[in-house]
Amino acid sequence: MTRRNDPNDLSDVIHDAVVIGGGAAGLSAALVLGRARLRALVVDADEPRNAPSAHMQGYLSRDGMSPAAFLAAGREEIARYGVELVRDRAVDVTGGEHFAVSLASGRTVRARRLVVATGLKDELPGVPGVAERFGRDVLHCPFCHGWEVRDEAFGVLATSARNVHQALLVSQWSKDVTLFLHTVAEQELSDQDLRRLAAAGVKVVPGEVAALVAEDDRLTGVRLADGTVHDRSVVFVAPRAVPQTGLLERLGAELEETPFGAYPVVDGTGLTTVPGVWAAGNAIGFSEQVIHAASGGYRAATAIVGDLVMSRLDAAPGG
């Protein structure tokens, strides 16, 4: 390893891999890369999607762990294997003989392979009280939080007809569910929707929602525009997913449209249509939970290790 006078100057180093994103997917990839004796670097803007949540659930052996503690443990683990981590934001990337990743600080890091684990952002409905209580008693995923709020009085805030599915799903965790149509007209619900809602015992309330009501820092109700208040202690919403695909687009990666936004086309290992560039975690899909993201980062890293080994051997004399 070449020693430099400025330890923050990484522009003259060619890393085997640079991982953009320090969440579950990125740290998992970095762990595998470090254990494979590759020189890897993680660029972490420290903006995890699940930051509003006090706990994460459904991750075997880590159920109930706080997201912050989970990431802190991951950072400690990658450091054991010599993986560098810089707190910075990747703002641009170019290809060529090597990839050059420009950081917000003005530095540039270079790599033979890239893992893009930049995730997505959740855009919440603009109803007063939603953003303030998100991650506590305003929730989006029953698999993440349903057990903790089981049997409470649920509300579901509809911003599209797709929220019917959410209302039906959360009825597994409570039999007291009200679907507030909000911006959805009653005629947008199909006959099948109405039949299923009735079978699940979900009450349907038309009319725009004006605000969520809270007392003593606890959600207590949903207020409609006409002033009517419906007692509820939990509200489920469906955020608009905004994939963070800017860097992939700059590299020319092919995207495909889904009901939840445009995501990169990838193979089973996360390899995008750009040679040498893998994607993992919420960078490849809306429904990637923490455990899926960690698995995706692992798969991407093992593929990179194999790719670099074979490339080196093919370039060797007589290879």
TORLOMAR-952397 format. One line per 10 residues: number of its first residue (from 1); their letters; for each residue x, y, z of C-alpha. Coordinates in steps of 0.25 Angstrom, whole numbers. Each point is the difference from the previous one (the first is absolute). Example, Ala and Ser with C-alpha at 12.3 -4.5 7.8 and 13.67 -1.06 7.14 Angstrom:
<recs>
1 = AS = 49:-18:31 | 6:14:-2;
</recs>
This chain:
<recs>
1 = MTRRNDPNDL = 0:0:0 | 6:14:-4 | 0:10:11 | -4:14:-3 | 2:13:8 | -15:3:-1 | -8:-12:5 | -12:6:-6 | 6:1:-14 | -5:-13:-7;
11 = SDVIHDAVVI = 0:5:-14 | 13:-7:-3 | -5:-14:5 | -7:-10:-8 | -9:-8:9 | -5:-14:-4 | -14:5:3 | -7:12:5 | -13:-2:7 | -9:12:-1;
21 = GGGAAGLSAA = -10:0:11 | 3:-4:15 | -13:-7:3 | -3:-15:2 | 3:-3:-15 | 12:8:-1 | 6:-5:13 | -3:-14:-3 | 7:1:-13 | 12:7:6;
31 = LVLGRARLRA = 1:-11:11 | 1:-11:-11 | 10:8:-8 | 9:3:12 | 0:-15:4 | 4:-3:-14 | 13:8:2 | -5:11:-10 | 3:15:1 | -14:5:2;
41 = LVVDADEPRN = -6:14:4 | -14:4:5 | -5:14:-3 | -11:2:10 | -9:12:0 | -6:-5:13 | -15:2:-4 | -6:-14:2 | -14:-2:-4 | -5:-6:13;
51 = APSAHMQGYL = 6:11:9 | -14:4:5 | -2:-14:6 | 4:-3:14 | 2:-15:-3 | 1:-9:-12 | -8:-13:0 | 0:-13:-8 | 16:-2:-1 | 3:-13:6;
61 = SRDGMSPAAF = 9:2:13 | -1:15:-1 | -15:1:2 | -3:13:8 | 14:6:-2 | 0:15:-3 | 4:4:-14 | 11:9:6 | 6:-12:8 | 0:-9:-12;
71 = LAAGREEIAR = 7:9:-9 | 10:4:11 | 3:-15:2 | 2:-2:-15 | 10:12:-1 | 8:-7:11 | 0:-13:-7 | 5:5:-14 | 11:8:7 | 6:-13:6;
81 = YGVELVRDRA = 3:-4:-15 | 6:13:-4 | -12:6:-7 | 1:15:-1 | -13:8:3 | -1:15:-4 | -12:8:5 | -3:8:-13 | -10:0:-11 | 3:-5:-14;
91 = VDVTGGEHFA = -5:11:-10 | 5:-5:-13 | 7:-13:-7 | 6:-2:-13 | 5:-13:-6 | 13:-3:-9 | 11:-9:4 | -4:2:14 | -12:6:7 | 2:14:6;
101 = VSLASGRTVR = -10:4:11 | -1:15:3 | -3:3:14 | -7:13:6 | 13:3:7 | 7:2:-13 | 8:-13:1 | 0:-11:-10 | 1:-15:2 | 3:-10:-10;
111 = ARRLVVATGL = -4:-15:-2 | 0:-12:-9 | -14:-4:4 | -11:8:7 | -12:-4:9 | -11:10:0 | -8:-1:12 | -6:14:1 | -14:-5:3 | -13:9:-1;
121 = KDELPGVPGV = -7:11:7 | -14:-1:5 | -9:12:-4 | -11:0:10 | -15:5:-2 | -1:15:3 | -10:-2:11 | 4:8:13 | 5:-9:10 | 4:-11:-9;
131 = AERFGRDVLH = 15:4:-1 | 1:4:15 | -5:-14:4 | 6:-9:-11 | 8:-12:6 | -8:1:13 | -15:-2:-1 | 0:4:-15 | 5:-12:-7 | 1:-6:-14;
141 = CPFCHGWEVR = 4:-15:1 | -8:-10:9 | 11:-10:-2 | 10:10:7 | -10:5:11 | -13:-7:0 | 3:-9:12 | 4:12:8 | -14:7:-2 | -8:-13:-1;
151 = DEAFGVLATS = -15:1:3 | 0:15:1 | -9:9:-8 | 6:2:-14 | -3:10:-10 | 6:-1:-14 | 1:13:-8 | -3:-2:-15 | 8:8:-10 | -3:-10:-11;
161 = ARNVHQALLV = -9:-12:-3 | 12:-9:4 | -2:4:14 | -12:-10:0 | 11:-11:0 | 7:6:12 | -13:1:8 | -3:-14:-3 | 14:-5:4 | 0:8:13;
171 = SQWSKDVTLF = -13:-7:4 | 9:-12:3 | 5:8:12 | -13:6:5 | -15:-2:-2 | -2:15:2 | 4:7:-13 | -6:12:-7 | 4:4:-14 | 0:15:-2;
181 = LHTVAEQELS = -2:3:-15 | 6:14:1 | 3:3:-15 | -6:-13:-5 | -14:1:-6 | -9:-11:4 | -3:-4:-14 | 15:-4:-2 | -2:-12:9 | -3:-12:-8;
191 = DQDLRRLAAA = -11:-10:4 | 11:-10:4 | 6:11:9 | -14:3:7 | -3:-15:1 | 14:-3:7 | -1:12:9 | -13:-4:5 | 5:-15:2 | 11:6:8;
201 = GVKVVPGEVA = -9:9:8 | 8:12:-4 | -9:13:1 | 1:10:-12 | -1:15:3 | -1:9:-12 | 5:15:1 | 13:7:1 | 9:-1:12 | 4:13:6;
211 = ALVAEDDRLT = 9:-4:11 | 4:-10:10 | -3:3:14 | 10:-3:11 | -1:2:15 | 12:-1:10 | 9:-4:-11 | -9:-12:-4 | -9:-1:-13 | -15:0:4;
221 = GVRLADGTVH = -8:2:-12 | -2:4:-15 | -7:13:-3 | -7:2:-13 | -2:13:-7 | -14:1:5 | 5:0:14 | -4:-14:3 | 10:-8:9 | 2:-15:0;
231 = DRSVVFVAPR = 7:-6:11 | 12:-7:-4 | 13:-4:7 | 8:-4:-13 | 0:5:-14 | 6:-8:-12 | 5:8:-12 | 6:-3:-13 | 12:9:-3 | 4:3:-14;
241 = AVPQTGLLER = 13:-7:-3 | 10:9:-6 | 12:-9:-5 | 14:6:1 | 4:-4:-14 | 8:12:-4 | 14:-6:0 | -5:-12:-7 | -7:9:-11 | 13:7:-2;
251 = LGAELEETPF = 7:-13:-3 | -10:-3:-10 | -7:-12:8 | -13:-5:-6 | -12:3:9 | -14:-7:0 | -13:6:5 | -7:-6:11 | -13:5:8 | 10:5:10;
261 = GAYPVVDGTG = 9:8:-9 | 12:-3:-10 | 10:-10:5 | 13:-6:-7 | -1:-12:-8 | 9:-10:8 | 3:-15:-1 | 0:-10:12 | 12:6:6 | -4:15:-1;
271 = LTTVPGVWAA = 9:2:-13 | -6:12:-8 | 1:1:-15 | 13:8:3 | 12:-9:0 | 6:0:14 | -11:7:7 | -9:-7:10 | -12:5:7 | -6:-5:13;
281 = GNAIGFSEQV = -11:3:11 | -11:10:-3 | 8:5:-11 | -6:-12:-8 | -14:0:6 | -10:6:9 | -3:-12:9 | 15:-4:3 | -1:-1:16 | 13:1:8;
291 = IHAASGGYRA = 2:-15:-1 | -2:0:-15 | 10:11:-1 | 11:-7:8 | -2:-12:-9 | 0:8:-13 | 13:7:5 | 6:-14:3 | -3:-5:-14 | 5:12:-7;
301 = ATAIVGDLVM = 13:-1:7 | 2:-15:-2 | -2:3:-15 | 10:11:0 | 11:-9:7 | -2:-10:-11 | 0:10:-11 | 13:7:5 | 7:-14:2 | -4:-5:-14;
311 = SRLDAAPGG = 4:14:-7 | 14:-1:7 | 2:-14:-4 | -4:3:-15 | 9:12:0 | 12:-8:5 | 11:-5:-10 | -5:-13:-6 | -14:3:6;
</recs>
